[in-house]
Amino acid sequence: MGDVEDPDLISDLPQSILESILTRLPIRDAVRTSILSSKWRYRWTTLTYLVFDDKCIRMCSDRPVVENCMVNFITRALFLHQGPIHKFQLSTSYLQCCPDIDQWILFLSRSDIKELVLELGEGEWFRVPSCLFNCKKLTCLELFRCEFDPPPTFKGFLCLRSLSLHQVLVAPEAIESLISGCPLLESLALSYFDSLALNICAPNLKYLCLEGEFTDICLENTPLLVAMSVAMYMNDEMAECFEQSSKCNFIKFLGGVPRLERLAGHIYFTKVTPCHILIWCMNLQCSLSFLLCFGK
């Protein structure tokens, strides 16, 4: 009886459960399961969710060595991967304008990628390659500290439901065109934009998060919007625009969102008085949670 091997109950679990286990592991540990047995050797290569961060390799004080190790690790992981990749996330402070990222996105554009998150470190901004706009099945796109320039032929992401742009260099008209070209868009987050005038046309939009300086915002084409978070930073000129212009005020800003239930955030004014805010807010039939900050 002592020669009988114990059954390998974990390895015999259904593929869906094994993938669920591997997905919950850091990618480095998921790859290391290949040494457990022959049954586990290529299990990780079928993962549909791939998340790479600074923990996927060993850190050292030599930055070029760390960058090279990370590039090699990610390239090899993609080279060995089998099947579709539904989510790819790269969150690192070491890679900014690495040309290998272009090749990774090109590979992903051919792998039915659905969720893409690029969160790169400070320094030179990464220019999103044109192949990204060939990812026709994208449902979620998050970009941090990138340069985003859609080609003239780009008509939008028809399946996109969530879009987040943080510290992204992009022309205002390109943002509006992108939003209107995503008919299924339900969640939108824009942060760290300066002097942005924006006309949002998103008939299915439900959740909106805005942070930055805005000279004008129009929400008349967002009838399903139910929740919005706002952090607006206004200099004297912008505040005066909101106070005096008949086309640029809070009634215009929020008057086209009849289903709005939650509005929260910070607004920093320099010239507008609290009285104006109260008058504007009385036009809303929703619960408001606001912090109003006025400059000296």
C-alpha positions as CSV (number, residue, x, y, z in Angstrom):
1,M,0.0,0.0,0.0
2,G,3.0,2.3,0.7
3,D,3.9,2.2,-3.1
4,V,0.5,3.6,-4.2
5,E,0.7,7.3,-5.1
6,D,-1.9,9.7,-3.7
7,P,-4.3,11.0,-6.4
8,D,-3.5,14.4,-7.7
9,L,-6.9,15.9,-7.0
10,I,-6.0,19.5,-7.9
11,S,-4.6,18.7,-11.3
12,D,-7.8,16.7,-12.1
13,L,-10.0,19.7,-11.5
14,P,-12.0,21.1,-14.4
15,Q,-10.1,23.5,-16.7
16,S,-12.4,26.4,-15.7
17,I,-11.5,26.0,-12.0
18,L,-7.8,25.7,-12.7
19,E,-7.9,28.8,-14.8
20,S,-9.7,30.6,-11.9
21,I,-7.0,29.6,-9.5
22,L,-4.2,30.7,-11.9
23,T,-5.9,34.0,-12.6
24,R,-5.9,34.8,-8.9
25,L,-2.1,34.4,-8.7
26,P,0.4,37.0,-9.7
27,I,1.6,36.3,-13.3
28,R,5.1,35.4,-12.0
29,D,3.6,32.7,-9.7
30,A,1.2,31.5,-12.3
31,V,4.2,30.9,-14.7
32,R,6.1,29.1,-11.9
33,T,3.4,26.5,-11.6
34,S,4.8,24.9,-14.7
35,I,7.4,23.2,-12.6
36,L,4.8,21.4,-10.4
37,S,4.3,18.5,-12.9
38,S,3.9,17.7,-16.5
39,K,0.2,18.4,-16.2
40,W,0.9,21.9,-15.1
41,R,3.6,22.7,-17.5
42,Y,1.5,24.7,-20.0
43,R,-1.6,25.4,-17.9
44,W,-0.7,29.1,-17.5
45,T,-0.3,29.6,-21.2
46,T,-4.1,29.5,-21.7
47,L,-4.9,32.2,-19.3
48,T,-7.2,34.8,-20.8
49,Y,-6.3,37.5,-18.2
50,L,-2.7,38.7,-18.2
51,V,-1.7,41.3,-15.7
52,F,2.0,42.5,-15.6
53,D,3.3,44.9,-13.0
54,D,6.6,45.6,-11.2
55,K,6.2,42.5,-9.1
56,C,6.4,40.1,-12.1
57,I,10.3,40.2,-12.0
58,R,12.9,40.6,-9.3
59,M,13.9,44.1,-8.6
60,C,17.4,45.5,-8.4
61,S,19.1,48.9,-8.3
62,D,20.1,48.7,-12.0
63,R,17.2,50.2,-13.9
64,P,18.3,49.1,-17.4
65,V,18.6,45.5,-16.1
66,V,15.1,45.7,-14.6
67,E,13.6,47.1,-17.8
68,N,15.3,44.4,-19.9
69,C,14.1,41.6,-17.6
70,M,10.6,42.9,-17.7
71,V,10.5,43.2,-21.5
72,N,11.9,39.7,-21.9
73,F,9.4,38.3,-19.4
74,I,6.4,39.8,-21.1
75,T,7.6,39.0,-24.6
76,R,8.2,35.4,-23.7
77,A,4.8,35.1,-21.9
78,L,3.0,36.4,-25.0
79,F,5.1,34.2,-27.3
80,L,4.2,31.0,-25.3
81,H,0.6,32.0,-24.9
82,Q,-2.1,29.9,-26.5
83,G,-5.7,30.9,-27.3
84,P,-7.5,34.2,-26.8
85,I,-6.4,37.0,-24.4
86,H,-9.4,38.8,-23.1
87,K,-7.5,41.2,-20.7
88,F,-4.0,42.6,-20.9
89,Q,-2.9,45.0,-18.2
90,L,0.6,46.6,-18.0
91,S,1.2,48.7,-14.8
92,T,4.8,49.6,-14.4
93,S,7.0,52.6,-13.5
94,Y,9.9,51.2,-15.6
95,L,8.6,51.2,-19.1
96,Q,7.7,54.5,-20.8
97,C,8.4,54.6,-24.5
98,C,9.6,51.1,-24.9
99,P,9.2,50.1,-28.6
100,D,8.3,46.5,-27.5
101,I,5.0,47.8,-26.2
102,D,4.0,48.5,-29.8
103,Q,4.7,44.9,-30.7
104,W,2.7,43.6,-27.7
105,I,-0.3,45.7,-28.7
106,L,0.0,44.5,-32.3
107,F,0.0,40.9,-31.0
108,L,-3.0,41.6,-28.8
109,S,-4.9,43.2,-31.7
110,R,-4.9,39.8,-33.3
111,S,-6.0,37.9,-30.1
112,D,-9.5,39.2,-29.7
113,I,-8.4,41.5,-26.8
114,K,-11.4,42.8,-24.8
115,E,-9.8,44.8,-22.0
116,L,-6.6,46.8,-22.3
117,V,-5.0,48.8,-19.4
118,L,-1.8,50.7,-20.0
119,E,-0.4,52.5,-16.9
120,L,3.1,53.6,-17.6
121,G,5.6,55.5,-15.5
122,E,6.5,59.2,-15.4
123,G,8.9,60.5,-18.1
124,E,8.5,60.5,-21.9
125,W,4.9,59.8,-22.9
126,F,4.1,56.7,-24.8
127,R,2.5,57.2,-28.1
128,V,-0.3,54.7,-28.6
129,P,0.4,52.8,-31.9
130,S,-2.2,52.8,-34.7
131,C,-2.7,49.0,-34.3
132,L,-4.7,49.7,-31.1
133,F,-7.5,51.1,-33.2
134,N,-7.8,47.7,-34.9
135,C,-8.9,46.1,-31.6
136,K,-12.5,45.8,-32.7
137,K,-13.7,43.8,-29.7
138,L,-12.5,46.1,-27.0
139,T,-15.0,46.5,-24.2
140,C,-12.8,48.3,-21.7
141,L,-9.9,50.7,-22.4
142,E,-7.8,52.5,-19.7
143,L,-4.8,54.7,-20.7
144,F,-2.5,56.5,-18.3
145,R,0.2,59.0,-19.4
146,C,-0.1,58.2,-23.1
147,E,-0.3,60.2,-26.3
148,F,-3.5,59.2,-28.1
149,D,-4.1,60.2,-31.7
150,P,-6.7,58.2,-33.6
151,P,-6.2,58.0,-37.4
152,P,-8.7,59.8,-39.7
153,T,-10.1,56.5,-40.8
154,F,-11.0,55.4,-37.3
155,K,-14.7,55.2,-36.7
156,G,-14.8,54.2,-33.0
157,F,-14.9,51.1,-30.8
158,L,-18.3,49.6,-31.4
159,C,-18.2,47.2,-28.4
160,L,-16.5,49.6,-25.9
161,R,-18.5,50.0,-22.6
162,S,-15.8,51.6,-20.4
163,L,-13.3,54.3,-21.3
164,S,-10.8,55.9,-18.9
165,L,-8.2,58.5,-20.0
166,H,-5.8,59.8,-17.3
167,Q,-3.2,62.3,-18.2
168,V,-3.6,61.5,-21.9
169,L,-2.5,63.9,-24.6
170,V,-5.3,64.0,-27.1
171,A,-7.1,66.7,-29.1
172,P,-10.5,67.8,-27.7
173,E,-12.2,67.0,-31.1
174,A,-10.6,63.5,-31.0
175,I,-12.1,62.9,-27.6
176,E,-15.6,63.9,-28.8
177,S,-15.2,61.8,-31.9
178,L,-14.0,58.8,-29.9
179,I,-16.9,59.0,-27.4
180,S,-19.6,59.4,-30.1
181,G,-18.0,56.5,-32.0
182,C,-18.6,54.1,-29.0
183,P,-22.4,53.6,-29.1
184,L,-22.4,51.2,-26.2
185,L,-20.3,53.3,-23.8
186,E,-21.7,53.2,-20.2
187,S,-18.8,54.4,-18.1
188,L,-16.4,57.4,-18.9
189,A,-13.6,58.8,-16.9
190,L,-11.5,61.8,-18.0
191,S,-8.9,63.3,-15.6
192,Y,-6.1,65.8,-15.7
193,F,-7.2,67.7,-18.7
194,D,-6.5,71.5,-19.1
195,S,-8.9,74.1,-20.6
196,L,-11.1,71.4,-22.2
197,A,-14.4,72.3,-23.9
198,L,-16.4,69.1,-24.3
199,N,-19.6,68.1,-25.9
200,I,-20.4,64.5,-24.7
201,C,-22.7,62.5,-27.0
202,A,-23.2,59.1,-25.4
203,P,-26.8,57.9,-25.4
204,N,-26.0,54.8,-23.2
205,L,-23.7,56.6,-20.7
206,K,-24.6,55.9,-17.1
207,Y,-21.4,56.8,-15.1
208,L,-19.2,59.9,-15.6
209,C,-16.1,61.0,-13.8
210,L,-14.4,64.3,-14.7
211,E,-11.4,66.0,-13.3
212,G,-9.5,69.0,-14.6
213,E,-10.1,72.4,-16.1
214,F,-13.1,72.7,-18.3
215,T,-14.2,75.8,-20.2
216,D,-17.5,74.2,-21.3
217,I,-19.3,70.9,-20.8
218,C,-22.4,69.9,-22.6
219,L,-24.3,66.8,-21.4
220,E,-27.5,67.2,-23.5
221,N,-26.9,63.9,-25.2
222,T,-26.5,61.7,-22.1
223,P,-30.2,60.9,-21.2
224,L,-29.3,57.7,-19.2
225,L,-26.7,59.3,-16.9
226,V,-27.4,58.4,-13.3
227,A,-24.1,59.1,-11.5
228,M,-21.4,61.7,-11.9
229,S,-18.3,62.7,-10.0
230,V,-16.7,66.0,-10.8
231,A,-13.5,67.7,-9.7
232,M,-13.3,71.0,-11.6
233,Y,-10.5,73.5,-11.3
234,M,-11.4,77.0,-12.6
235,N,-9.2,80.0,-13.0
236,D,-10.8,83.5,-13.1
237,E,-11.4,83.4,-16.8
238,M,-13.2,80.0,-16.7
239,A,-15.3,81.1,-13.7
240,E,-16.4,84.2,-15.5
241,C,-17.4,82.2,-18.5
242,F,-19.6,79.9,-16.3
243,E,-21.2,83.0,-14.7
244,Q,-21.9,85.2,-17.7
245,S,-22.3,83.0,-20.8
246,S,-25.8,81.9,-21.6
247,K,-24.4,78.7,-23.2
248,C,-22.0,77.8,-20.4
249,N,-23.6,77.4,-17.1
250,F,-24.8,74.7,-14.7
251,I,-28.3,74.6,-16.1
252,K,-26.9,73.9,-19.5
253,F,-24.3,71.6,-17.9
254,L,-26.8,69.4,-16.0
255,G,-30.2,70.2,-17.6
256,G,-30.0,67.3,-20.1
257,V,-29.6,64.6,-17.5
258,P,-33.1,63.9,-16.2
259,R,-32.2,60.6,-14.6
260,L,-29.2,61.9,-12.6
261,E,-29.3,60.5,-9.1
262,R,-25.9,61.1,-7.6
263,L,-23.6,64.1,-8.2
264,A,-20.5,64.3,-6.0
265,G,-17.1,66.1,-6.2
266,H,-15.2,69.3,-5.8
267,I,-15.5,72.5,-7.7
268,Y,-13.0,75.3,-7.2
269,F,-14.3,78.7,-8.1
270,T,-12.6,82.2,-7.9
271,K,-15.5,84.5,-8.9
272,V,-18.7,82.6,-8.7
273,T,-20.7,83.2,-5.5
274,P,-22.4,80.5,-3.4
275,C,-25.7,82.1,-4.3
276,H,-25.3,81.3,-7.9
277,I,-24.5,77.7,-7.0
278,L,-27.7,77.4,-5.0
279,I,-29.8,78.8,-7.8
280,W,-28.3,76.4,-10.3
281,C,-28.6,73.4,-8.0
282,M,-32.3,74.1,-7.3
283,N,-32.9,73.1,-10.9
284,L,-31.8,69.6,-10.2
285,Q,-34.1,66.9,-8.9
286,C,-31.5,64.6,-7.5
287,S,-29.4,64.2,-4.4
288,L,-26.2,66.3,-4.4
289,S,-23.1,65.9,-2.4
290,F,-20.9,68.9,-3.1
291,L,-17.8,70.6,-1.8
292,L,-17.6,74.1,-3.1
293,C,-14.2,75.9,-2.7
294,F,-13.8,79.5,-3.4
295,G,-10.4,81.2,-3.9
296,K,-9.5,84.5,-2.3
